[in-house]
Amino acid sequence: MKQIFYILSFLFSFGLFAQNQMVFEKANTLYNKGQYAEAIDNYSAILETEKHSADLYFNLANAHYKLNNIAPSIYYYEKALLLNPNDADIKNNIAFARNMTIDAIDVVPDAGFSKLLNTTTNKMSFDVWAKIAVGLVFCFVVLFLVYYFAYSTLNKRIAFIGSITALILVCITLAFAFHKFNLDKKDNPAIVFAQEAKVKAEPNLRSEESFRLHEGTKVQVIGTVDNWKRIELSDGKTGWVLSEDVKLLNNL
């Protein structure tokens, strides 16, 4: 019975993939003809099947960019970058899209040890740091066994120093792994979709207005209360906006 279920699941997945590929090619044809709205409809139809890819988001962003839809174009370029962070074309196009935004927000850079720590941590993903730590644990065990069973004093000394070094590196890589995990956990970016969003000092409509943001601006969501999101800008400013005014990037 299970084999039949797996076969049916495979056939369904294959059929869905083939159908999505046809829709994707149709959308690309419409895009090349300058029918950007129709292309968007077809790209969006693929997203509704919960199939996601950097190419899909990139093409969808391009179509929105052609129609001067600032927020959606930046949003989908950002989504594409999440899946393919090193793609030069995505980086180039999102730079053009960002030039259409109104808000000019300074970036407060990290300094000193914090900058060095975050830069080093972000060079690899949490999974990579964790795999390196596991590999170093294996090295530690092997070297410790060599130390334990070796007869030569020189071999014992080399194995001992190597095992201690591996153990120290395990601790360091684990620290980087957990730091990366915490950085990723705190990273909750969103794009402002409202043409003009009023940022309040408190999460209610009667609160004093702190400042305003416009569509396409990228923010960090650092809290939620009812239908309000607490946001933080790259320059350190914080405030509350209606949840409907922003769209989270980490949600597929």
C-alpha positions in Angstrom: 0.0 0.0 0.0 2.8 2.3 0.9 4.5 1.6 -2.4 1.4 2.7 -4.3 1.2 5.8 -2.2 4.9 6.7 -3.0 4.3 6.0 -6.7 1.2 8.3 -6.8 3.0 11.0 -4.9 5.9 10.8 -7.3 3.6 11.0 -10.3 1.7 13.9 -8.8 5.0 15.8 -8.0 6.3 15.1 -11.5 3.1 16.3 -13.1 3.1 19.4 -11.0 6.7 20.1 -11.9 5.9 19.7 -15.6 2.9 22.0 -15.4 4.8 24.6 -13.5 7.6 24.5 -16.1 5.1 25.1 -18.8 3.6 28.0 -16.9 7.1 29.4 -16.3 8.0 29.3 -19.9 4.7 30.9 -20.8 5.3 33.7 -18.3 8.8 34.2 -19.8 7.3 34.5 -23.3 4.8 37.1 -22.1 7.6 39.0 -20.3 9.7 39.1 -23.5 6.6 40.4 -25.4 6.3 43.2 -22.9 3.1 41.8 -21.3 4.4 42.3 -17.8 1.1 42.1 -16.0 0.1 38.8 -17.6 3.6 37.5 -16.9 3.2 38.4 -13.2 -0.1 36.5 -13.1 1.6 33.3 -14.4 4.6 33.6 -12.1 2.2 34.1 -9.2 0.3 31.0 -10.2 3.4 29.0 -9.7 3.9 30.5 -6.3 0.4 29.4 -5.3 1.6 25.8 -5.8 4.2 26.4 -3.1 7.0 26.0 -5.5 9.8 28.5 -4.9 13.1 29.2 -6.7 15.5 32.1 -7.1 14.8 32.2 -10.8 11.1 32.5 -10.3 11.4 35.3 -7.7 14.0 37.0 -9.9 11.8 37.0 -13.0 8.7 38.1 -11.0 10.7 41.0 -9.6 11.9 42.0 -13.1 8.2 42.1 -14.3 7.2 44.3 -11.3 10.2 46.5 -11.9 9.1 47.0 -15.5 5.7 48.2 -14.2 7.4 50.5 -11.6 5.9 48.5 -8.8 8.6 49.5 -6.3 7.7 47.4 -3.2 6.9 44.1 -5.0 10.0 44.4 -7.2 12.3 44.9 -4.2 10.4 42.3 -2.2 10.9 39.5 -4.8 14.5 40.5 -5.5 15.2 40.1 -1.8 13.4 36.7 -1.8 15.7 35.7 -4.7 18.7 36.8 -2.8 17.7 34.7 0.2 17.8 31.6 -2.1 20.8 32.7 -4.1 22.8 35.3 -2.1 25.8 35.3 -4.5 24.0 35.9 -7.8 25.5 39.0 -9.5 22.4 39.7 -11.7 20.1 39.7 -8.6 22.4 42.1 -6.8 22.7 44.4 -9.8 18.9 44.5 -10.4 18.0 45.1 -6.8 20.4 48.1 -6.7 18.4 49.7 -9.6 15.1 48.9 -7.8 16.4 50.5 -4.6 17.1 53.7 -6.5 13.4 54.1 -6.9 12.7 54.3 -3.2 12.2 57.6 -1.5 13.6 57.0 2.0 17.3 57.6 2.4 18.3 55.7 5.6 21.9 55.6 6.8 23.4 52.4 7.9 25.1 52.3 11.3 28.1 50.0 10.8 29.4 47.6 13.4 32.7 48.6 14.9 35.7 47.0 16.6 35.3 43.4 17.9 31.6 43.3 17.1 32.3 44.0 13.4 35.0 41.3 13.3 32.9 38.8 15.0 29.8 39.3 12.8 31.8 39.4 9.6 33.6 36.1 10.5 30.4 34.5 11.6 28.5 35.4 8.5 31.1 33.9 6.2 29.4 30.5 6.6 26.0 29.3 7.5 25.0 27.6 10.8 25.0 24.2 9.1 28.5 24.7 7.8 29.9 25.8 11.2 28.2 22.8 12.8 29.6 20.4 10.3 33.1 21.8 10.8 32.7 21.3 14.6 31.6 17.7 14.1 34.7 17.1 11.9 36.9 18.6 14.5 35.4 16.4 17.2 36.2 13.4 15.0 39.8 14.7 14.7 40.0 15.2 18.5 38.9 11.6 19.1 41.4 10.1 16.6 44.3 12.2 17.9 43.4 11.3 21.5 43.4 7.6 20.6 46.7 8.0 18.9 48.0 9.7 22.1 46.6 6.9 24.3 48.0 4.0 22.3 51.3 5.5 21.0 54.6 4.2 22.4 56.8 6.9 21.2 57.1 10.0 23.4 57.4 12.2 20.4 54.2 10.7 18.8 52.4 11.1 22.2 53.5 14.7 22.4 52.4 15.5 18.8 49.1 13.7 19.3 48.4 15.4 22.6 49.1 18.9 21.2 47.0 18.1 18.1 44.1 16.8 20.2 44.1 19.9 22.4 44.2 22.2 19.4 41.3 20.3 17.8 39.4 20.6 21.1 40.0 24.4 21.2 38.9 24.7 17.6 35.7 22.7 18.4 34.8 25.2 21.1 35.5 28.1 18.7 33.5 26.7 15.8 30.6 25.9 18.2 30.7 29.5 19.4 30.5 30.7 15.8 27.7 28.2 15.1 25.5 29.4 18.0 26.3 33.0 17.2 25.2 32.5 13.6 22.1 30.7 14.9 21.2 33.7 17.1 22.0 36.2 14.3 19.7 34.3 11.9 17.0 34.1 14.6 17.0 37.9 15.1 17.1 38.6 11.3 13.4 39.2 10.5 13.4 41.6 7.5 10.4 43.0 5.9 9.5 45.4 3.0 7.2 48.4 3.4 4.3 47.9 1.0 2.2 50.9 2.0 2.7 53.9 -0.3 3.2 55.9 2.9 3.4 54.2 6.3 3.0 56.2 9.5 5.4 54.9 12.1 4.0 55.4 15.6 5.7 55.6 19.0 3.3 53.1 20.5 1.2 50.3 19.0 -2.1 52.3 18.7 -3.6 54.8 16.3 -3.8 57.5 18.9 -0.1 57.4 19.6 2.3 60.1 18.5 3.7 59.8 15.0 7.5 59.3 15.1 8.2 59.4 11.3 7.0 58.1 8.0 8.3 55.4 5.6 7.5 54.8 2.0 7.1 51.7 -0.2 10.1 49.6 -0.9 12.0 50.5 2.3 13.6 47.5 4.1 13.1 47.2 7.8 13.7 44.7 10.6 10.6 43.4 12.5 11.6 43.1 16.2 8.2 42.6 17.8 4.5 42.1 17.3 1.5 43.3 19.3 -1.9 42.5 17.9 -2.0 44.0 14.4 1.1 46.1 14.9 4.7 45.4 14.1 7.6 47.0 15.9 10.3 47.8 13.4 13.9 48.9 13.4 15.7 50.8 10.7 19.3 50.4 9.7 20.1 53.7 11.4 18.7 52.4 14.7 15.4 54.2 14.7 12.4 52.1 16.0 8.6 52.5 15.9 5.3 50.7 15.3 3.5 50.2 12.0 0.3 48.4 11.1 1.1 44.8 10.1 -0.7 45.3 6.8 1.8 48.0 5.8 4.8 45.6 5.7 5.4 42.2 4.2 7.9 39.7 5.9 10.6 38.3 3.7 11.2 35.1 5.6 7.7 33.9 5.0 7.5 31.6 1.9 
